[in-house]
Amino acid sequence: MVDIHDMKIGAPGPFLPPWDNALKNAKTIDSLGYDSMAFPDHFSGFVPESIWTPDITPLANFQQSPHTYYELSAIMSACAVVTENVQLISSVTEPLRRHPILLAQTFLTLDHISRGRTILGIGAGEIENVEPYGLNYSGQVGKLREALEIIKMVWNTHEPFDYDGRYWKLKDAVMSLRPAVDGRPPPIWIAAMGPKMLKLTAEYGDGWIPTSLTPSGYGDRLKVILNHRKKLDRTGPFTAAIWNWCILDEDQSECEKMMNTPLARAFALLYPGVEWKRLGYDHPYGDNFHSLTDYVPMRYDRKTTLSAMEKVPEEVLQEFYMTGDTETMIKQLEEFAKQGLEHFIMWNASGMFDLGKIRSSYKIMKEVIAYVKG
């Protein structure tokens, strides 16, 4: 159990144009006392462009496509330069588009730029960012394991080394850049949900950063990780984190309106088929559907997507999103704290579903931070 007043609170880092706004928002997040900024690493977004129209979302009037992202390391570097206190977390990258040695070099470089404030959030990748671009998505968990071994090797030596893996074979590889602060490389937080990934997190992670979990689901998985760590005699620091989609308003009925907007329902289709089945429903894309491994939004036409959106039940929406006012959010964070959560990234989606809620929803976030920080 964690005291909620010891919990750290993060927010999404800026990842969209225009550039001037991105840097301004980074400075604001830092000045407001957030503990971290989390940055996605995407080529494509989660929404089919077939439904990116003004009748589905007003964002289509301002943003041409749902597949608009700044490159991860460039935006993290820029935000590191204009901030002083926040940690900068990749949420998350993977070793399918970026070679393990490049990841090792990139995050040590970010470590220098940020003066020790960078965290390597990493996972097994999403098929939507891999397969459409001519890269091989198969064996993704095995590739992640090897990548973590390579990253740790190169962070621990400046001498040339060899590595004979199934996916990577290195001969006389060397990369001599060292950590910026006291020889400590950036912490590695792993995005994990299933049994294999939870075990991998225990073996190689300095932290855990999943998404879209209820407090009980979070606690159950954290126990699995901690039990594995105990068996492995891993006693070093470990941070239990999460990022969850949040819809915030002082009026719960307004939260429910936002939760039932077409775009919010489209995002809820990302909730795995197994979770729908647990709640007594069939996922429109199949009981075994999992967005990480199955979903390429560019291949879903408008008719198919709209039909699926209509089938999203209220119970799925209520689990997929954390909703409420300041007091309700604090109660939910207390439930997560009881399960061991130490670092919560509030992914405030309110403005995506109602542009008029941007200011009021961020006011609630400020109040939550004020309470958590005592």
C-alpha positions as CSV (number, residue, x, y, z in Angstrom):
1,M,0.0,0.0,0.0
2,V,1.2,3.5,-0.9
3,D,0.4,6.7,0.9
4,I,-1.4,8.8,-1.8
5,H,0.6,11.8,-0.7
6,D,3.7,10.0,-1.8
7,M,2.3,9.3,-5.2
8,K,3.8,11.1,-8.2
9,I,1.5,12.7,-10.8
10,G,2.3,13.0,-14.5
11,A,0.7,14.4,-17.6
12,P,1.1,13.8,-21.4
13,G,4.0,15.6,-22.9
14,P,3.2,17.8,-25.9
15,F,3.5,15.7,-29.1
16,L,1.4,17.7,-31.7
17,P,2.1,20.8,-33.8
18,P,2.3,23.8,-33.6
19,W,5.8,23.8,-32.3
20,D,5.5,27.1,-30.3
21,N,2.6,25.7,-28.4
22,A,4.4,22.4,-27.7
23,L,7.3,24.2,-25.9
24,K,4.9,26.6,-24.1
25,N,2.9,23.6,-22.8
26,A,6.0,21.8,-21.7
27,K,7.0,24.9,-19.6
28,T,3.5,25.1,-18.2
29,I,3.4,21.4,-17.1
30,D,6.8,21.9,-15.4
31,S,5.7,25.1,-13.6
32,L,2.5,23.5,-12.3
33,G,4.3,20.9,-10.3
34,Y,3.7,17.8,-12.3
35,D,6.3,15.1,-11.6
36,S,6.5,13.8,-15.2
37,M,5.6,14.2,-18.8
38,A,4.9,11.0,-20.9
39,F,5.5,11.0,-24.6
40,P,3.9,8.5,-27.1
41,D,6.0,7.0,-29.9
42,H,3.8,6.6,-32.9
43,F,3.7,6.8,-36.7
44,S,0.0,6.2,-36.8
45,G,-2.7,7.0,-34.3
46,F,-5.5,4.9,-32.7
47,V,-8.4,6.2,-34.9
48,P,-9.2,5.2,-38.5
49,E,-8.9,8.2,-40.8
50,S,-12.2,7.0,-42.2
51,I,-14.0,8.5,-39.2
52,W,-11.8,11.5,-38.7
53,T,-14.5,13.9,-39.8
54,P,-16.2,16.9,-38.1
55,D,-19.4,15.0,-37.4
56,I,-17.4,12.4,-35.4
57,T,-15.0,14.8,-33.7
58,P,-14.5,18.6,-33.8
59,L,-10.8,18.0,-33.8
60,A,-11.0,17.2,-37.5
61,N,-11.6,20.9,-38.1
62,F,-8.2,21.7,-36.7
63,Q,-6.1,18.6,-37.3
64,Q,-6.0,17.1,-40.8
65,S,-5.3,13.5,-39.7
66,P,-5.4,11.4,-36.5
67,H,-1.9,10.2,-37.4
68,T,0.0,13.3,-36.4
69,Y,2.9,12.9,-34.0
70,Y,6.3,14.6,-33.4
71,E,9.2,12.2,-33.4
72,L,9.8,10.9,-29.9
73,S,13.5,11.7,-29.2
74,A,13.3,15.1,-30.9
75,I,10.3,16.3,-28.9
76,M,11.7,14.9,-25.6
77,S,15.0,16.7,-26.2
78,A,13.3,20.0,-26.9
79,C,11.1,19.6,-23.8
80,A,14.1,18.6,-21.6
81,V,15.8,21.9,-22.6
82,V,12.9,24.1,-21.6
83,T,12.1,22.4,-18.3
84,E,13.9,21.9,-15.0
85,N,12.1,19.5,-12.8
86,V,9.8,17.0,-14.6
87,Q,10.9,13.5,-15.5
88,L,10.5,12.7,-19.2
89,I,9.2,9.3,-20.0
90,S,8.8,7.5,-23.3
91,S,5.3,6.0,-23.1
92,V,6.3,3.8,-24.8
93,T,8.9,3.0,-27.4
94,E,10.0,-0.4,-28.7
95,P,13.0,-2.1,-30.4
96,L,11.2,-3.0,-33.6
97,R,11.6,0.4,-35.3
98,R,14.7,1.4,-33.3
99,H,17.8,-0.8,-33.0
100,P,18.7,-1.6,-29.4
101,I,22.1,0.2,-29.7
102,L,20.3,3.2,-31.1
103,L,17.9,3.1,-28.1
104,A,20.8,2.9,-25.7
105,Q,22.5,5.9,-27.3
106,T,19.3,7.9,-27.7
107,F,18.3,7.6,-24.1
108,L,21.8,8.2,-22.7
109,T,21.8,11.4,-24.9
110,L,18.4,12.4,-23.4
111,D,19.8,11.6,-20.0
112,H,22.6,14.2,-20.6
113,I,20.2,16.8,-22.1
114,S,17.8,16.4,-19.2
115,R,20.5,16.1,-16.6
116,G,19.2,12.7,-15.3
117,R,15.5,13.2,-15.7
118,T,14.8,10.7,-18.5
119,I,13.1,7.3,-18.2
120,L,13.1,4.7,-20.9
121,G,9.5,3.4,-21.1
122,I,9.6,0.5,-23.5
123,G,7.3,-2.4,-24.6
124,A,6.9,-5.0,-27.3
125,G,5.4,-2.6,-29.8
126,E,2.1,-2.2,-31.6
127,I,1.4,-3.7,-34.9
128,E,0.0,-0.5,-36.3
129,N,3.4,1.2,-36.0
130,V,5.4,-1.8,-37.4
131,E,3.8,-4.0,-40.0
132,P,2.4,-1.3,-42.3
133,Y,5.9,0.1,-42.6
134,G,7.5,-3.1,-43.9
135,L,8.9,-4.2,-40.6
136,N,8.4,-7.7,-39.0
137,Y,6.1,-7.7,-36.0
138,S,6.6,-11.4,-35.2
139,G,8.5,-12.6,-32.1
140,Q,8.0,-9.2,-30.6
141,V,8.4,-10.3,-26.9
142,G,11.6,-12.3,-27.8
143,K,12.9,-9.2,-29.6
144,L,12.2,-7.0,-26.6
145,R,14.0,-9.5,-24.2
146,E,17.1,-9.4,-26.4
147,A,17.0,-5.7,-26.8
148,L,16.9,-5.2,-23.0
149,E,19.9,-7.5,-22.6
150,I,21.8,-5.5,-25.3
151,I,20.8,-2.1,-23.8
152,K,21.9,-3.2,-20.3
153,M,25.2,-4.6,-21.7
154,V,26.1,-1.4,-23.6
155,W,25.2,0.8,-20.6
156,N,27.5,-1.3,-18.4
157,T,30.6,-1.3,-20.5
158,H,32.5,1.0,-22.8
159,E,34.4,-1.9,-24.3
160,P,33.5,-3.7,-27.5
161,F,31.3,-6.7,-27.0
162,D,29.6,-9.5,-28.9
163,Y,26.0,-10.7,-28.7
164,D,24.7,-13.9,-30.2
165,G,21.0,-13.8,-30.1
166,R,18.2,-15.1,-32.2
167,Y,17.2,-11.7,-33.5
168,W,20.4,-9.7,-33.1
169,K,24.0,-10.8,-33.6
170,L,26.6,-8.2,-32.7
171,K,30.4,-8.5,-33.2
172,D,32.8,-6.0,-31.7
173,A,29.9,-3.6,-31.0
174,V,30.8,-0.5,-28.9
175,M,29.1,2.6,-27.8
176,S,31.0,4.5,-25.1
177,L,28.7,7.3,-24.1
178,R,28.2,7.1,-20.3
179,P,25.3,8.2,-18.1
180,A,25.2,11.8,-17.1
181,V,24.8,11.5,-13.3
182,D,26.9,9.3,-11.0
183,G,27.2,6.5,-13.6
184,R,23.5,5.7,-13.2
185,P,21.8,5.0,-16.6
186,P,18.1,5.9,-17.1
187,P,15.6,3.7,-15.4
188,I,13.8,1.2,-17.7
189,W,10.0,1.0,-17.2
190,I,8.3,-1.8,-19.1
191,A,4.8,-1.7,-20.5
192,A,3.4,-5.2,-19.7
193,M,0.0,-6.8,-19.4
194,G,0.2,-10.6,-20.1
195,P,2.2,-13.3,-18.2
196,K,5.3,-13.3,-20.4
197,M,5.6,-9.5,-20.3
198,L,5.0,-9.3,-16.5
199,K,7.9,-11.8,-16.0
200,L,10.1,-9.8,-18.4
201,T,9.3,-6.7,-16.4
202,A,10.4,-8.4,-13.2
203,E,13.7,-9.6,-14.9
204,Y,14.7,-6.4,-16.6
205,G,12.6,-3.5,-15.4
206,D,13.2,-0.7,-12.9
207,G,9.5,0.0,-13.2
208,W,6.2,-1.0,-14.8
209,I,4.0,1.3,-16.9
210,P,0.8,-0.4,-18.3
211,T,-2.4,1.3,-19.3
212,S,-6.2,0.9,-19.1
213,L,-6.4,-1.1,-15.9
214,T,-8.8,-1.0,-13.0
215,P,-7.3,-0.9,-9.4
216,S,-7.9,-4.6,-8.8
217,G,-6.5,-5.6,-12.2
218,Y,-3.5,-3.4,-11.5
219,G,-2.9,-4.9,-8.1
220,D,-3.2,-8.5,-9.3
221,R,-0.6,-7.9,-12.0
222,L,1.7,-6.0,-9.7
223,K,1.7,-8.9,-7.3
224,V,2.8,-11.2,-10.1
225,I,5.7,-8.9,-10.9
226,L,6.8,-8.5,-7.3
227,N,6.6,-12.3,-6.8
228,H,8.9,-12.8,-9.8
229,R,11.3,-10.2,-8.5
230,K,11.5,-11.9,-5.2
231,K,12.2,-15.3,-6.8
232,L,14.9,-13.6,-8.9
233,D,16.3,-11.8,-5.8
234,R,15.9,-8.5,-7.5
235,T,16.0,-5.9,-4.7
236,G,16.8,-2.7,-6.4
237,P,14.4,0.3,-6.8
238,F,11.2,-0.4,-8.7
239,T,8.5,2.0,-9.6
240,A,4.9,0.9,-10.1
241,A,3.3,3.4,-12.6
242,I,0.3,3.6,-14.9
243,W,-1.2,5.9,-17.5
244,N,-5.0,5.9,-17.8
245,W,-7.5,7.8,-20.0
246,C,-9.3,10.3,-17.9
247,I,-12.6,12.3,-18.5
248,L,-12.9,15.1,-16.0
249,D,-15.7,17.4,-15.0
250,E,-17.4,18.7,-11.9
251,D,-20.7,17.3,-13.2
252,Q,-20.7,13.5,-13.6
253,S,-23.5,13.8,-16.2
254,E,-21.1,15.9,-18.3
255,C,-18.5,13.1,-18.0
256,E,-21.0,10.6,-19.2
257,K,-21.8,12.8,-22.2
258,M,-18.2,13.0,-23.2
259,M,-17.7,9.3,-22.6
260,N,-20.5,8.6,-25.0
261,T,-19.3,10.8,-27.8
262,P,-18.4,9.0,-31.0
263,L,-14.7,9.5,-30.6
264,A,-14.7,8.3,-27.0
265,R,-16.5,5.2,-28.1
266,A,-14.0,4.7,-30.9
267,F,-11.1,4.7,-28.4
268,A,-12.9,2.3,-26.2
269,L,-12.7,-0.3,-29.0
270,L,-9.1,-0.6,-28.0
271,Y,-10.1,-2.4,-24.8
272,P,-9.2,-6.1,-25.4
273,G,-11.8,-8.7,-26.3
274,V,-11.0,-10.7,-23.2
275,E,-12.0,-7.7,-21.0
276,W,-15.3,-7.3,-23.0
277,K,-16.0,-11.0,-22.5
278,R,-15.3,-10.7,-18.7
279,L,-18.0,-8.1,-18.6
280,G,-20.4,-10.3,-20.5
281,Y,-20.0,-8.8,-24.0
282,D,-18.6,-9.8,-27.4
283,H,-16.1,-7.4,-28.9
284,P,-17.2,-6.4,-32.4
285,Y,-13.7,-7.4,-33.7
286,G,-13.7,-10.8,-32.0
287,D,-13.2,-12.3,-28.6
288,N,-9.5,-12.6,-29.1
289,F,-9.0,-9.1,-30.4
290,H,-6.1,-7.2,-28.9
291,S,-5.3,-3.7,-30.2
292,L,-1.5,-4.1,-29.7
293,T,-1.3,-7.2,-31.9
294,D,-4.3,-7.0,-34.2
295,Y,-5.3,-3.4,-34.9
296,V,-4.2,-1.4,-37.9
297,P,-6.7,1.5,-38.0
298,M,-5.9,2.4,-41.6
299,R,-7.6,-0.8,-42.7
300,Y,-10.9,-0.2,-41.0
301,D,-13.4,1.5,-43.3
302,R,-16.0,4.0,-42.1
303,K,-19.0,1.6,-42.1
304,T,-17.2,-1.1,-40.2
305,T,-15.9,1.4,-37.6
306,L,-19.2,3.2,-37.1
307,S,-21.0,-0.2,-36.6
308,A,-18.4,-1.3,-34.0
309,M,-18.7,2.1,-32.2
310,E,-22.4,1.6,-31.8
311,K,-21.8,-1.7,-30.0
312,V,-19.6,-0.3,-27.2
313,P,-21.6,-1.0,-23.9
314,E,-21.7,1.4,-21.0
315,E,-19.8,-1.0,-18.8
316,V,-16.8,-1.1,-21.2
317,L,-16.8,2.7,-21.3
318,Q,-16.9,2.9,-17.5
319,E,-13.9,0.6,-17.2
320,F,-11.9,2.1,-20.0
321,Y,-12.1,5.7,-18.7
322,M,-11.5,7.1,-15.3
323,T,-14.2,9.8,-14.9
324,G,-15.3,12.3,-12.4
325,D,-14.7,15.5,-10.4
326,T,-11.7,16.2,-8.2
327,E,-13.1,14.3,-5.2
328,T,-14.0,11.3,-7.3
329,M,-10.6,11.2,-9.0
330,I,-8.8,11.4,-5.6
331,K,-10.9,8.4,-4.4
332,Q,-9.9,6.4,-7.4
333,L,-6.3,7.3,-6.9
334,E,-6.6,6.1,-3.3
335,E,-7.9,2.8,-4.6
336,F,-4.9,2.5,-6.9
337,A,-2.6,3.5,-4.0
338,K,-3.9,0.6,-1.9
339,Q,-2.8,-1.7,-4.8
340,G,0.7,-0.3,-4.8
341,L,0.6,2.4,-7.5
342,E,3.4,5.0,-7.1
343,H,3.3,7.1,-10.2
344,F,0.0,8.0,-12.0
345,I,0.0,9.7,-15.4
346,M,-3.4,11.4,-16.0
347,W,-4.0,11.2,-19.7
348,N,-6.7,13.9,-19.7
349,A,-8.9,13.2,-22.8
350,S,-11.7,15.6,-21.9
351,G,-10.8,18.2,-24.5
352,M,-10.7,15.6,-27.3
353,F,-14.4,14.8,-26.7
354,D,-15.6,18.4,-25.9
355,L,-13.3,21.3,-26.8
356,G,-15.2,23.4,-24.3
357,K,-14.0,21.3,-21.4
358,I,-10.2,21.9,-21.8
359,R,-9.9,24.6,-19.2
360,S,-12.2,23.1,-16.6
361,S,-10.7,19.6,-16.9
362,Y,-7.2,20.9,-16.4
363,K,-8.5,22.8,-13.3
364,I,-9.5,19.4,-11.8
365,M,-6.0,18.1,-12.6
366,K,-4.5,21.0,-10.7
367,E,-6.7,20.3,-7.7
368,V,-5.8,16.6,-7.7
369,I,-2.1,17.5,-7.8
370,A,-2.6,20.0,-4.9
371,Y,-4.3,17.3,-2.8
372,V,-1.7,14.6,-3.6
373,K,1.2,17.0,-2.8
374,G,-0.5,17.8,0.5
